[in-house]
Structures are given as structure tokens and as C-alpha cells.
Amino acid sequence: MKNLMVRFMNDESGATAIEYGLIAAGISVVIIGTVNSIGGKIGTAFTTINTEIGKK
């Protein structure tokens, strides 16, 4: 039983998966923030273009 507990305490295979998950979550947050920021600017640009086309 002691040997089993020692192996369990020394096993770090799950740590790698958790680290990759955290990295993926961080990248996702950056992508979502960028898309939201750019999306608003693009929407404003299209509205401006539509308004200018409508004047002519």
C-alpha cells in the first residue's frame, strides 16, 4: 500500500494536461478579446460606409 501511495504522489502525468488546458484557456481569452475589439471597429466602419453610400 505504501508503494502505491508513493507512486501516486510522484505521478505528474496529469499536471501536463492541466498546464496545456490553462495555456489553451489563456489563448482563447486573448482571441475573444481581440475579436470583440476588432468586431466593433469593423461594424462602425461598415456603418460609416453605408451612410456615405446612402448620401450619393
PQR file with spaces between the fields and no chain letter, atoms N, CA, C, O and H, PARSE charges and radii, in Angstrom:
ATOM       1  N    MET     1       0.829   -1.195    0.000 -0.4000 1.5000
ATOM       2  CA   MET     1       0.000    0.000    0.000 -0.0000 2.0000
ATOM       3  C    MET     1       0.874    1.259    0.000  0.5500 1.7000
ATOM       4  O    MET     1       0.567    2.243   -0.673 -0.5500 1.4000
ATOM       5  N    LYS     2       1.965    1.208    0.766 -0.4000 1.5000
ATOM       6  CA   LYS     2       2.865    2.357    0.838 -0.0000 2.0000
ATOM       7  C    LYS     2       3.465    2.645   -0.539  0.5500 1.7000
ATOM       8  O    LYS     2       3.598    3.803   -0.935 -0.5500 1.4000
ATOM       9  H    LYS     2       2.214    0.409    1.313  0.4000 1.0000
ATOM      10  N    ASN     3       3.827    1.581   -1.266 -0.4000 1.5000
ATOM      11  CA   ASN     3       4.396    1.735   -2.602 -0.0000 2.0000
ATOM      12  C    ASN     3       3.395    2.405   -3.543  0.5500 1.7000
ATOM      13  O    ASN     3       3.780    3.239   -4.362 -0.5500 1.4000
ATOM      14  H    ASN     3       3.719    0.641   -0.944  0.4000 1.0000
ATOM      15  N    LEU     4       2.143    2.056   -3.437 -0.4000 1.5000
ATOM      16  CA   LEU     4       1.093    2.645   -4.263 -0.0000 2.0000
ATOM      17  C    LEU     4       0.941    4.137   -3.975  0.5500 1.7000
ATOM      18  O    LEU     4       0.789    4.930   -4.904 -0.5500 1.4000
ATOM      19  H    LEU     4       1.829    1.378   -2.772  0.4000 1.0000
ATOM      20  N    MET     5       0.981    4.520   -2.725 -0.4000 1.5000
ATOM      21  CA   MET     5       0.866    5.931   -2.348 -0.0000 2.0000
ATOM      22  C    MET     5       2.074    6.736   -2.834  0.5500 1.7000
ATOM      23  O    MET     5       1.919    7.877   -3.268 -0.5500 1.4000
ATOM      24  H    MET     5       1.105    3.875   -1.971  0.4000 1.0000
ATOM      25  N    VAL     6       3.264    6.160   -2.766 -0.4000 1.5000
ATOM      26  CA   VAL     6       4.470    6.844   -3.222 -0.0000 2.0000
ATOM      27  C    VAL     6       4.392    7.068   -4.725  0.5500 1.7000
ATOM      28  O    VAL     6       4.717    8.151   -5.211 -0.5500 1.4000
ATOM      29  H    VAL     6       3.390    5.233   -2.413  0.4000 1.0000
ATOM      30  N    ARG     7       3.958    6.038   -5.470 -0.4000 1.5000
ATOM      31  CA   ARG     7       3.823    6.201   -6.920 -0.0000 2.0000
ATOM      32  C    ARG     7       2.772    7.253   -7.256  0.5500 1.7000
ATOM      33  O    ARG     7       2.964    8.044   -8.179 -0.5500 1.4000
ATOM      34  H    ARG     7       3.693    5.158   -5.075  0.4000 1.0000
ATOM      35  N    PHE     8       1.673    7.272   -6.523 -0.4000 1.5000
ATOM      36  CA   PHE     8       0.614    8.260   -6.761 -0.0000 2.0000
ATOM      37  C    PHE     8       1.120    9.680   -6.505  0.5500 1.7000
ATOM      38  O    PHE     8       0.817   10.593   -7.273 -0.5500 1.4000
ATOM      39  H    PHE     8       1.517    6.629   -5.773  0.4000 1.0000
ATOM      40  N    MET     9       1.875    9.866   -5.450 -0.4000 1.5000
ATOM      41  CA   MET     9       2.384   11.194   -5.103 -0.0000 2.0000
ATOM      42  C    MET     9       3.444   11.678   -6.104  0.5500 1.7000
ATOM      43  O    MET     9       3.587   12.883   -6.316 -0.5500 1.4000
ATOM      44  H    MET     9       2.121    9.124   -4.826  0.4000 1.0000
ATOM      45  N    ASN    10       4.177   10.758   -6.713 -0.4000 1.5000
ATOM      46  CA   ASN    10       5.218   11.128   -7.667 -0.0000 2.0000
ATOM      47  C    ASN    10       4.714   11.226   -9.102  0.5500 1.7000
ATOM      48  O    ASN    10       5.451   11.666   -9.984 -0.5500 1.4000
ATOM      49  H    ASN    10       4.061    9.780   -6.540  0.4000 1.0000
ATOM      50  N    ASP    11       3.483   10.828   -9.346 -0.4000 1.5000
ATOM      51  CA   ASP    11       2.927   10.835  -10.704 -0.0000 2.0000
ATOM      52  C    ASP    11       2.556   12.266  -11.092  0.5500 1.7000
ATOM      53  O    ASP    11       1.715   12.887  -10.443 -0.5500 1.4000
ATOM      54  H    ASP    11       2.884   10.471   -8.629  0.4000 1.0000
ATOM      55  N    GLU    12       3.176   12.783  -12.137 -0.4000 1.5000
ATOM      56  CA   GLU    12       2.908   14.138  -12.605 -0.0000 2.0000
ATOM      57  C    GLU    12       2.303   14.156  -14.005  0.5500 1.7000
ATOM      58  O    GLU    12       2.313   15.200  -14.657 -0.5500 1.4000
ATOM      59  H    GLU    12       3.859   12.278  -12.664  0.4000 1.0000
ATOM      60  N    SER    13       1.786   13.052  -14.474 -0.4000 1.5000
ATOM      61  CA   SER    13       1.257   12.986  -15.835 -0.0000 2.0000
ATOM      62  C    SER    13       0.021   13.870  -16.010  0.5500 1.7000
ATOM      63  O    SER    13      -0.190   14.412  -17.095 -0.5500 1.4000
ATOM      64  H    SER    13       1.778   12.204  -13.944  0.4000 1.0000
ATOM      65  N    GLY    14      -0.780   14.024  -14.992 -0.4000 1.5000
ATOM      66  CA   GLY    14      -1.961   14.880  -15.087 -0.0000 2.0000
ATOM      67  C    GLY    14      -1.617   16.363  -15.088  0.5500 1.7000
ATOM      68  O    GLY    14      -2.381   17.180  -15.601 -0.5500 1.4000
ATOM      69  H    GLY    14      -0.608   13.584  -14.111  0.4000 1.0000
ATOM      70  N    ALA    15      -0.482   16.707  -14.520 -0.4000 1.5000
ATOM      71  CA   ALA    15      -0.073   18.112  -14.451 -0.0000 2.0000
ATOM      72  C    ALA    15       0.135   18.688  -15.844  0.5500 1.7000
ATOM      73  O    ALA    15      -0.193   19.849  -16.087 -0.5500 1.4000
ATOM      74  H    ALA    15       0.138   16.043  -14.103  0.4000 1.0000
ATOM      75  N    THR    16       0.673   17.897  -16.754 -0.4000 1.5000
ATOM      76  CA   THR    16       0.906   18.375  -18.111 -0.0000 2.0000
ATOM      77  C    THR    16      -0.409   18.714  -18.803  0.5500 1.7000
ATOM      78  O    THR    16      -0.516   19.742  -19.473 -0.5500 1.4000
ATOM      79  H    THR    16       0.940   16.954  -16.557  0.4000 1.0000
ATOM      80  N    ALA    17      -1.398   17.862  -18.643 -0.4000 1.5000
ATOM      81  CA   ALA    17      -2.703   18.111  -19.260 -0.0000 2.0000
ATOM      82  C    ALA    17      -3.332   19.377  -18.698  0.5500 1.7000
ATOM      83  O    ALA    17      -3.926   20.158  -19.442 -0.5500 1.4000
ATOM      84  H    ALA    17      -1.311   17.027  -18.098  0.4000 1.0000
ATOM      85  N    ILE    18      -3.208   19.584  -17.417 -0.4000 1.5000
ATOM      86  CA   ILE    18      -3.760   20.789  -16.791 -0.0000 2.0000
ATOM      87  C    ILE    18      -3.030   22.022  -17.299  0.5500 1.7000
ATOM      88  O    ILE    18      -3.664   23.044  -17.561 -0.5500 1.4000
ATOM      89  H    ILE    18      -2.725   18.950  -16.812  0.4000 1.0000
ATOM      90  N    GLU    19      -1.723   21.950  -17.441 -0.4000 1.5000
ATOM      91  CA   GLU    19      -0.958   23.088  -17.944 -0.0000 2.0000
ATOM      92  C    GLU    19      -1.375   23.434  -19.371  0.5500 1.7000
ATOM      93  O    GLU    19      -1.560   24.605  -19.704 -0.5500 1.4000
ATOM      94  H    GLU    19      -1.209   21.119  -17.227  0.4000 1.0000
ATOM      95  N    TYR    20      -1.521   22.411  -20.209 -0.4000 1.5000
ATOM      96  CA   TYR    20      -1.971   22.660  -21.582 -0.0000 2.0000
ATOM      97  C    TYR    20      -3.370   23.263  -21.597  0.5500 1.7000
ATOM      98  O    TYR    20      -3.664   24.129  -22.421 -0.5500 1.4000
ATOM      99  H    TYR    20      -1.371   21.460  -19.938  0.4000 1.0000
ATOM     100  N    GLY    21      -4.220   22.820  -20.705 -0.4000 1.5000
ATOM     101  CA   GLY    21      -5.569   23.388  -20.602 -0.0000 2.0000
ATOM     102  C    GLY    21      -5.543   24.855  -20.214  0.5500 1.7000
ATOM     103  O    GLY    21      -6.302   25.659  -20.755 -0.5500 1.4000
ATOM     104  H    GLY    21      -3.982   22.116  -20.035  0.4000 1.0000
ATOM     105  N    LEU    22      -4.682   25.201  -19.289 -0.4000 1.5000
ATOM     106  CA   LEU    22      -4.560   26.604  -18.868 -0.0000 2.0000
ATOM     107  C    LEU    22      -4.003   27.469  -19.994  0.5500 1.7000
ATOM     108  O    LEU    22      -4.448   28.601  -20.186 -0.5500 1.4000
ATOM     109  H    LEU    22      -4.065   24.548  -18.849  0.4000 1.0000
ATOM     110  N    ILE    23      -3.043   26.946  -20.730 -0.4000 1.5000
ATOM     111  CA   ILE    23      -2.486   27.701  -21.863 -0.0000 2.0000
ATOM     112  C    ILE    23      -3.569   27.917  -22.916  0.5500 1.7000
ATOM     113  O    ILE    23      -3.706   29.018  -23.448 -0.5500 1.4000
ATOM     114  H    ILE    23      -2.682   26.027  -20.574  0.4000 1.0000
ATOM     115  N    ALA    24      -4.341   26.868  -23.219 -0.4000 1.5000
ATOM     116  CA   ALA    24      -5.415   26.993  -24.204 -0.0000 2.0000
ATOM     117  C    ALA    24      -6.466   27.999  -23.746  0.5500 1.7000
ATOM     118  O    ALA    24      -6.976   28.773  -24.557 -0.5500 1.4000
ATOM     119  H    ALA    24      -4.230   25.974  -22.787  0.4000 1.0000
ATOM     120  N    ALA    25      -6.793   27.995  -22.462 -0.4000 1.5000
ATOM     121  CA   ALA    25      -7.769   28.948  -21.937 -0.0000 2.0000
ATOM     122  C    ALA    25      -7.247   30.383  -22.060  0.5500 1.7000
ATOM     123  O    ALA    25      -7.998   31.290  -22.418 -0.5500 1.4000
ATOM     124  H    ALA    25      -6.379   27.367  -21.804  0.4000 1.0000
ATOM     125  N    GLY    26      -5.973   30.584  -21.767 -0.4000 1.5000
ATOM     126  CA   GLY    26      -5.383   31.923  -21.889 -0.0000 2.0000
ATOM     127  C    GLY    26      -5.394   32.413  -23.324  0.5500 1.7000
ATOM     128  O    GLY    26      -5.715   33.572  -23.585 -0.5500 1.4000
ATOM     129  H    GLY    26      -5.363   29.847  -21.476  0.4000 1.0000
ATOM     130  N    ILE    27      -5.044   31.539  -24.253 -0.4000 1.5000
ATOM     131  CA   ILE    27      -5.059   31.915  -25.668 -0.0000 2.0000
ATOM     132  C    ILE    27      -6.472   32.234  -26.115  0.5500 1.7000
ATOM     133  O    ILE    27      -6.683   33.176  -26.879 -0.5500 1.4000
ATOM     134  H    ILE    27      -4.783   30.598  -24.041  0.4000 1.0000
ATOM     135  N    SER    28      -7.444   31.462  -25.647 -0.4000 1.5000
ATOM     136  CA   SER    28      -8.847   31.713  -26.007 -0.0000 2.0000
ATOM     137  C    SER    28      -9.314   33.078  -25.521  0.5500 1.7000
ATOM     138  O    SER    28     -10.030   33.781  -26.234 -0.5500 1.4000
ATOM     139  H    SER    28      -7.273   30.697  -25.026  0.4000 1.0000
ATOM     140  N    VAL    29      -8.918   33.450  -24.323 -0.4000 1.5000
ATOM     141  CA   VAL    29      -9.313   34.756  -23.777 -0.0000 2.0000
ATOM     142  C    VAL    29      -8.741   35.883  -24.636  0.5500 1.7000
ATOM     143  O    VAL    29      -9.427   36.866  -24.915 -0.5500 1.4000
ATOM     144  H    VAL    29      -8.337   32.879  -23.744  0.4000 1.0000
ATOM     145  N    VAL    30      -7.485   35.738  -25.054 -0.4000 1.5000
ATOM     146  CA   VAL    30      -6.857   36.763  -25.896 -0.0000 2.0000
ATOM     147  C    VAL    30      -7.568   36.855  -27.248  0.5500 1.7000
ATOM     148  O    VAL    30      -7.831   37.953  -27.740 -0.5500 1.4000
ATOM     149  H    VAL    30      -6.928   34.939  -24.828  0.4000 1.0000
ATOM     150  N    ILE    31      -7.877   35.706  -27.844 -0.4000 1.5000
ATOM     151  CA   ILE    31      -8.561   35.696  -29.142 -0.0000 2.0000
ATOM     152  C    ILE    31      -9.938   36.328  -29.032  0.5500 1.7000
ATOM     153  O    ILE    31     -10.310   37.135  -29.884 -0.5500 1.4000
ATOM     154  H    ILE    31      -7.663   34.815  -27.445  0.4000 1.0000
ATOM     155  N    ILE    32     -10.699   35.983  -28.011 -0.4000 1.5000
ATOM     156  CA   ILE    32     -12.045   36.541  -27.832 -0.0000 2.0000
ATOM     157  C    ILE    32     -11.968   38.049  -27.635  0.5500 1.7000
ATOM     158  O    ILE    32     -12.768   38.787  -28.209 -0.5500 1.4000
ATOM     159  H    ILE    32     -10.396   35.327  -27.319  0.4000 1.0000
ATOM     160  N    GLY    33     -11.025   38.513  -26.837 -0.4000 1.5000
ATOM     161  CA   GLY    33     -10.868   39.951  -26.622 -0.0000 2.0000
ATOM     162  C    GLY    33     -10.515   40.684  -27.899  0.5500 1.7000
ATOM     163  O    GLY    33     -11.040   41.766  -28.166 -0.5500 1.4000
ATOM     164  H    GLY    33     -10.375   37.913  -26.370  0.4000 1.0000
ATOM     165  N    THR    34      -9.632   40.105  -28.686 -0.4000 1.5000
ATOM     166  CA   THR    34      -9.226   40.729  -29.944 -0.0000 2.0000
ATOM     167  C    THR    34     -10.384   40.786  -30.926  0.5500 1.7000
ATOM     168  O    THR    34     -10.614   41.814  -31.564 -0.5500 1.4000
ATOM     169  H    THR    34      -9.206   39.226  -28.469  0.4000 1.0000
ATOM     170  N    VAL    35     -11.111   39.686  -31.048 -0.4000 1.5000
ATOM     171  CA   VAL    35     -12.246   39.646  -31.973 -0.0000 2.0000
ATOM     172  C    VAL    35     -13.315   40.650  -31.560  0.5500 1.7000
ATOM     173  O    VAL    35     -13.889   41.323  -32.416 -0.5500 1.4000
ATOM     174  H    VAL    35     -10.924   38.852  -30.529  0.4000 1.0000
ATOM     175  N    ASN    36     -13.590   40.761  -30.273 -0.4000 1.5000
ATOM     176  CA   ASN    36     -14.574   41.735  -29.805 -0.0000 2.0000
ATOM     177  C    ASN    36     -14.127   43.161  -30.110  0.5500 1.7000
ATOM     178  O    ASN    36     -14.937   43.991  -30.524 -0.5500 1.4000
ATOM     179  H    ASN    36     -13.124   40.214  -29.577  0.4000 1.0000
ATOM     180  N    SER    37     -12.867   43.443  -29.910 -0.4000 1.5000
ATOM     181  CA   SER    37     -12.339   44.779  -30.160 -0.0000 2.0000
ATOM     182  C    SER    37     -12.391   45.125  -31.646  0.5500 1.7000
ATOM     183  O    SER    37     -12.857   46.199  -32.026 -0.5500 1.4000
ATOM     184  H    SER    37     -12.210   42.768  -29.573  0.4000 1.0000
ATOM     185  N    ILE    38     -11.917   44.221  -32.468 -0.4000 1.5000
ATOM     186  CA   ILE    38     -11.901   44.464  -33.911 -0.0000 2.0000
ATOM     187  C    ILE    38     -13.317   44.456  -34.480  0.5500 1.7000
ATOM     188  O    ILE    38     -13.628   45.229  -35.387 -0.5500 1.4000
ATOM     189  H    ILE    38     -11.538   43.348  -32.159  0.4000 1.0000
ATOM     190  N    GLY    39     -14.168   43.593  -33.954 -0.4000 1.5000
ATOM     191  CA   GLY    39     -15.540   43.496  -34.440 -0.0000 2.0000
ATOM     192  C    GLY    39     -16.302   44.803  -34.315  0.5500 1.7000
ATOM     193  O    GLY    39     -17.044   45.181  -35.221 -0.5500 1.4000
ATOM     194  H    GLY    39     -13.915   42.966  -33.217  0.4000 1.0000
ATOM     195  N    GLY    40     -16.125   45.486  -33.210 -0.4000 1.5000
ATOM     196  CA   GLY    40     -16.789   46.771  -33.019 -0.0000 2.0000
ATOM     197  C    GLY    40     -16.295   47.818  -33.997  0.5500 1.7000
ATOM     198  O    GLY    40     -17.080   48.611  -34.517 -0.5500 1.4000
ATOM     199  H    GLY    40     -15.522   45.179  -32.474  0.4000 1.0000
ATOM     200  N    LYS    41     -15.005   47.820  -34.246 -0.4000 1.5000
ATOM     201  CA   LYS    41     -14.426   48.789  -35.181 -0.0000 2.0000
ATOM     202  C    LYS    41     -14.880   48.515  -36.609  0.5500 1.7000
ATOM     203  O    LYS    41     -15.154   49.443  -37.369 -0.5500 1.4000
ATOM     204  H    LYS    41     -14.368   47.175  -33.824  0.4000 1.0000
ATOM     205  N    ILE    42     -14.958   47.242  -36.967 -0.4000 1.5000
ATOM     206  CA   ILE    42     -15.414   46.885  -38.317 -0.0000 2.0000
ATOM     207  C    ILE    42     -16.882   47.256  -38.497  0.5500 1.7000
ATOM     208  O    ILE    42     -17.279   47.754  -39.550 -0.5500 1.4000
ATOM     209  H    ILE    42     -14.735   46.488  -36.349  0.4000 1.0000
ATOM     210  N    GLY    43     -17.684   47.011  -37.463 -0.4000 1.5000
ATOM     211  CA   GLY    43     -19.093   47.387  -37.534 -0.0000 2.0000
ATOM     212  C    GLY    43     -19.271   48.882  -37.730  0.5500 1.7000
ATOM     213  O    GLY    43     -20.118   49.311  -38.514 -0.5500 1.4000
ATOM     214  H    GLY    43     -17.361   46.606  -36.607  0.4000 1.0000
ATOM     215  N    THR    44     -18.481   49.673  -37.026 -0.4000 1.5000
ATOM     216  CA   THR    44     -18.528   51.127  -37.181 -0.0000 2.0000
ATOM     217  C    THR    44     -18.104   51.544  -38.580  0.5500 1.7000
ATOM     218  O    THR    44     -18.704   52.441  -39.173 -0.5500 1.4000
ATOM     219  H    THR    44     -17.793   49.324  -36.389  0.4000 1.0000
ATOM     220  N    ALA    45     -17.074   50.897  -39.109 -0.4000 1.5000
ATOM     221  CA   ALA    45     -16.599   51.228  -40.456 -0.0000 2.0000
ATOM     222  C    ALA    45     -17.676   50.931  -41.493  0.5500 1.7000
ATOM     223  O    ALA    45     -17.904   51.744  -42.388 -0.5500 1.4000
ATOM     224  H    ALA    45     -16.586   50.169  -38.628  0.4000 1.0000
ATOM     225  N    PHE    46     -18.342   49.783  -41.390 -0.4000 1.5000
ATOM     226  CA   PHE    46     -19.395   49.446  -42.345 -0.0000 2.0000
ATOM     227  C    PHE    46     -20.588   50.387  -42.236  0.5500 1.7000
ATOM     228  O    PHE    46     -21.215   50.720  -43.242 -0.5500 1.4000
ATOM     229  H    PHE    46     -18.156   49.123  -40.662  0.4000 1.0000
ATOM     230  N    THR    47     -20.900   50.814  -41.019 -0.4000 1.5000
ATOM     231  CA   THR    47     -21.988   51.774  -40.839 -0.0000 2.0000
ATOM     232  C    THR    47     -21.640   53.096  -41.511  0.5500 1.7000
ATOM     233  O    THR    47     -22.483   53.697  -42.176 -0.5500 1.4000
ATOM     234  H    THR    47     -20.390   50.543  -40.203  0.4000 1.0000
ATOM     235  N    THR    48     -20.413   53.546  -41.343 -0.4000 1.5000
ATOM     236  CA   THR    48     -19.958   54.785  -41.980 -0.0000 2.0000
ATOM     237  C    THR    48     -20.010   54.670  -43.502  0.5500 1.7000
ATOM     238  O    THR    48     -20.471   55.587  -44.182 -0.5500 1.4000
ATOM     239  H    THR    48     -19.727   53.058  -40.803  0.4000 1.0000
ATOM     240  N    ILE    49     -19.542   53.555  -44.028 -0.4000 1.5000
ATOM     241  CA   ILE    49     -19.568   53.337  -45.478 -0.0000 2.0000
ATOM     242  C    ILE    49     -21.005   53.327  -45.985  0.5500 1.7000
ATOM     243  O    ILE    49     -21.311   53.932  -47.013 -0.5500 1.4000
ATOM     244  H    ILE    49     -19.167   52.810  -43.475  0.4000 1.0000
ATOM     245  N    ASN    50     -21.878   52.646  -45.267 -0.4000 1.5000
ATOM     246  CA   ASN    50     -23.295   52.589  -45.664 -0.0000 2.0000
ATOM     247  C    ASN    50     -23.922   53.977  -45.666  0.5500 1.7000
ATOM     248  O    ASN    50     -24.696   54.312  -46.562 -0.5500 1.4000
ATOM     249  H    ASN    50     -21.630   52.155  -44.432  0.4000 1.0000
ATOM     250  N    THR    51     -23.593   54.770  -44.678 -0.4000 1.5000
ATOM     251  CA   THR    51     -24.135   56.131  -44.584 -0.0000 2.0000
ATOM     252  C    THR    51     -23.642   56.984  -45.759  0.5500 1.7000
ATOM     253  O    THR    51     -24.413   57.732  -46.361 -0.5500 1.4000
ATOM     254  H    THR    51     -22.964   54.498  -43.950  0.4000 1.0000
ATOM     255  N    GLU    52     -22.354   56.863  -46.073 -0.4000 1.5000
ATOM     256  CA   GLU    52     -21.783   57.647  -47.171 -0.0000 2.0000
ATOM     257  C    GLU    52     -22.366   57.228  -48.520  0.5500 1.7000
ATOM     258  O    GLU    52     -22.616   58.068  -49.384 -0.5500 1.4000
ATOM     259  H    GLU    52     -21.728   56.255  -45.584  0.4000 1.0000
ATOM     260  N    ILE    53     -22.580   55.918  -48.693 -0.4000 1.5000
ATOM     261  CA   ILE    53     -23.170   55.453  -49.951 -0.0000 2.0000
ATOM     262  C    ILE    53     -24.608   55.932  -50.076  0.5500 1.7000
ATOM     263  O    ILE    53     -25.070   56.268  -51.167 -0.5500 1.4000
ATOM     264  H    ILE    53     -22.376   55.236  -47.991  0.4000 1.0000
ATOM     265  N    GLY    54     -25.315   55.960  -48.944 -0.4000 1.5000
ATOM     266  CA   GLY    54     -26.710   56.394  -48.948 -0.0000 2.0000
ATOM     267  C    GLY    54     -26.872   57.879  -49.299  0.5500 1.7000
ATOM     268  O    GLY    54     -27.927   58.276  -49.794 -0.5500 1.4000
ATOM     269  H    GLY    54     -24.940   55.687  -48.057  0.4000 1.0000
ATOM     270  N    LYS    55     -25.853   58.702  -49.052 -0.4000 1.5000
ATOM     271  CA   LYS    55     -25.912   60.126  -49.342 -0.0000 2.0000
ATOM     272  C    LYS    55     -25.800   60.406  -50.825  0.5500 1.7000
ATOM     273  O    LYS    55     -26.246   61.459  -51.280 -0.5500 1.4000
ATOM     274  H    LYS    55     -24.996   58.379  -48.650  0.4000 1.0000
ATOM     275  N    LYS    56     -25.217   59.497  -51.595 -0.4000 1.5000
ATOM     276  CA   LYS    56     -24.954   59.756  -53.009 -0.0000 2.0000
ATOM     277  C    LYS    56     -26.066   59.298  -53.893  0.5500 1.7000
ATOM     278  O    LYS    56     -25.988   59.450  -55.112 -0.5500 1.4000
ATOM     279  H    LYS    56     -24.854   58.641  -51.225  0.4000 1.0000
